[in-house]
Amino acid sequence: MEKWISFGELLCADSTREKEFNDFYDNVHVPNVLKAPGFVAATRYIIKERMNGRGKYLTIWEIETDDIDKTMATRREMRKKEAEQGQYTIPLMIAIWHDVLFKQMGERICSKKQATKMEKWIRLGEFKCADPTREKELNDFEDNVHTPLVLESPGT
C-alpha cells in the first residue's frame, strides 16, 4: 500500500464568521472526506504569519492506496454529490489550492523526542531539483546532511 499526502490551503472569506467556517470544516467537510476510500487521517493547521495571496488554514490529508488515480477520482465523485447536497462548500470557504499530492518516499528520516508537550507546528519547504539527473544526489543530501542539521536547531 502506497502512502500519500494531499494538501489543502483555505481561507475564510468573512473573518466575522470564522467560527462558523471552522465548525463546518471540522464537523461536516473533514468527516465527508474521510469517508473516501484511502483517506485515513486529516490534520489541520493555522498559519502563524499569513502572506498576501495565501490561505490561513492548511489541512494535510493522509492517504493509503495502491491506485492514487482511482482514489482521487472517487473523491472527486463524492465531492460532486456533497456539492449537490450543500455539504462540500459554503460561501465562506475559499480554496487557495487543494488536491496537491505527494507520494511518501520513505519513513521518517530522523526525529527528536520532546520531554514536554508543546504546540505542534509544521514548516513547509518546497524545492525542485534543477538537474533531474542529479535527483538522487539531492535527496541523499537532504536526508543525510540538511535534515540532520535542521534538527539540531532549538525547538525542532
C-alpha positions as CSV (number, residue, x, y, z in Angstrom):
1,M,0.0,0.0,0.0
2,E,1.5,3.3,-1.0
3,K,1.3,6.3,1.3
4,W,0.4,9.8,0.0
5,I,-0.4,13.2,1.5
6,S,-2.6,15.8,0.0
7,F,-2.5,19.5,1.0
8,G,-5.4,21.9,1.1
9,E,-4.9,25.6,1.8
10,L,-8.0,27.6,2.7
11,L,-9.2,31.0,3.6
12,C,-12.4,32.1,5.3
13,A,-14.0,34.7,3.1
14,D,-15.6,36.6,6.0
15,S,-13.5,36.9,9.1
16,T,-16.5,37.7,11.3
17,R,-17.8,34.2,10.5
18,E,-14.6,32.3,11.2
19,K,-16.2,30.2,14.0
20,E,-18.9,29.1,11.6
21,F,-16.3,28.3,8.9
22,N,-14.2,26.2,11.3
23,D,-17.3,24.4,12.7
24,F,-18.4,23.4,9.1
25,Y,-14.9,22.4,8.1
26,D,-14.3,20.2,11.2
27,N,-17.8,18.7,11.6
28,V,-19.0,18.3,8.0
29,H,-16.2,18.6,5.5
30,V,-13.5,16.5,7.3
31,P,-15.8,13.6,8.1
32,N,-17.1,13.6,4.5
33,V,-13.6,13.4,3.1
34,L,-12.6,10.7,5.5
35,K,-15.4,8.6,4.1
36,A,-13.5,8.3,0.8
37,P,-11.6,5.0,0.4
38,G,-8.0,5.5,1.1
39,F,-8.3,8.8,3.1
40,V,-7.1,7.7,6.6
41,A,-6.4,10.9,8.5
42,A,-6.5,14.7,8.5
43,T,-4.5,17.3,10.4
44,R,-5.4,21.0,10.4
45,Y,-3.1,23.9,10.9
46,I,-3.4,27.7,11.2
47,I,-0.7,29.8,9.7
48,K,1.4,32.0,12.0
49,E,2.1,34.8,9.6
50,R,-0.1,35.0,6.5
51,M,1.4,36.3,3.3
52,N,-0.6,38.0,0.6
53,G,-2.4,35.6,-1.6
54,R,-2.0,32.7,0.9
55,G,-4.6,30.9,2.9
56,K,-5.0,31.0,6.7
57,Y,-5.6,27.3,7.2
58,L,-3.7,24.2,6.0
59,T,-5.1,20.7,6.0
60,I,-2.9,17.7,5.4
61,W,-4.8,14.6,4.3
62,E,-3.1,11.2,4.8
63,I,-3.9,8.7,2.0
64,E,-3.1,5.0,1.7
65,T,-3.9,3.4,-1.6
66,D,-2.5,1.1,-4.3
67,D,-4.1,3.3,-7.0
68,I,-3.9,7.1,-6.3
69,D,-5.7,8.0,-9.6
70,K,-8.7,5.8,-8.7
71,T,-8.7,7.1,-5.1
72,M,-8.7,10.7,-6.3
73,A,-11.4,10.1,-9.0
74,T,-13.6,8.5,-6.3
75,R,-13.0,11.5,-4.0
76,R,-14.0,13.9,-6.9
77,E,-17.2,12.0,-7.5
78,M,-18.0,12.2,-3.8
79,R,-17.3,15.9,-3.9
80,K,-19.8,16.4,-6.6
81,K,-22.5,14.6,-4.6
82,E,-21.6,16.6,-1.5
83,A,-21.9,19.8,-3.5
84,E,-25.4,18.8,-4.7
85,Q,-26.4,18.3,-1.0
86,G,-24.8,21.6,0.0
87,Q,-22.1,19.7,2.0
88,Y,-19.0,20.3,0.0
89,T,-18.5,24.0,0.5
90,I,-20.1,27.0,2.0
91,P,-19.8,30.6,0.6
92,L,-17.2,31.3,3.4
93,M,-14.7,28.8,2.1
94,I,-12.1,29.9,-0.4
95,A,-9.7,27.2,-1.6
96,I,-6.3,28.6,-2.4
97,W,-5.1,25.2,-3.6
98,H,-6.2,21.6,-2.9
99,D,-5.6,18.1,-4.1
100,V,-1.8,18.7,-4.2
101,L,-0.4,15.2,-3.9
102,F,2.9,14.0,-2.6
103,K,4.0,10.3,-2.6
104,Q,5.9,9.2,0.5
105,M,9.5,8.4,-0.4
106,G,10.5,6.7,2.8
107,E,9.8,6.5,6.5
108,R,10.7,9.3,8.9
109,I,14.4,10.1,8.4
110,C,15.1,11.3,11.9
111,S,13.3,12.8,14.8
112,K,13.8,14.4,18.1
113,K,12.0,13.3,21.3
114,Q,10.4,16.1,23.3
115,A,10.4,15.9,27.0
116,T,7.4,18.2,27.4
117,K,4.2,18.6,25.4
118,M,4.4,21.5,23.1
119,E,2.3,23.1,20.3
120,K,2.6,21.3,17.1
121,W,3.9,23.3,14.1
122,I,4.7,22.5,10.5
123,R,7.1,24.4,8.3
124,L,6.8,23.7,4.6
125,G,9.9,23.9,2.4
126,E,9.3,23.3,-1.3
127,F,12.2,22.8,-3.8
128,K,12.8,21.4,-7.2
129,C,15.9,19.7,-8.4
130,A,17.4,21.9,-11.2
131,D,19.0,18.9,-12.8
132,P,16.8,15.8,-12.9
133,T,19.8,13.5,-13.5
134,R,21.1,14.5,-10.0
135,E,17.8,14.0,-8.1
136,K,19.2,11.0,-6.1
137,E,22.2,13.2,-5.1
138,L,19.8,16.0,-4.0
139,N,17.7,13.5,-1.9
140,D,20.8,12.0,-0.3
141,F,22.0,15.5,0.7
142,E,18.5,16.4,2.0
143,D,18.2,13.2,4.0
144,N,21.8,12.9,5.3
145,V,23.1,16.4,5.6
146,H,20.4,19.1,5.6
147,T,17.6,17.5,7.7
148,P,20.0,16.4,10.5
149,L,21.4,19.9,10.6
150,V,18.0,21.5,10.8
151,L,17.0,19.1,13.6
152,E,20.0,20.5,15.7
153,S,18.1,23.8,15.8
154,P,16.3,24.6,19.1
155,G,12.7,23.7,19.1
156,T,12.8,21.3,16.1
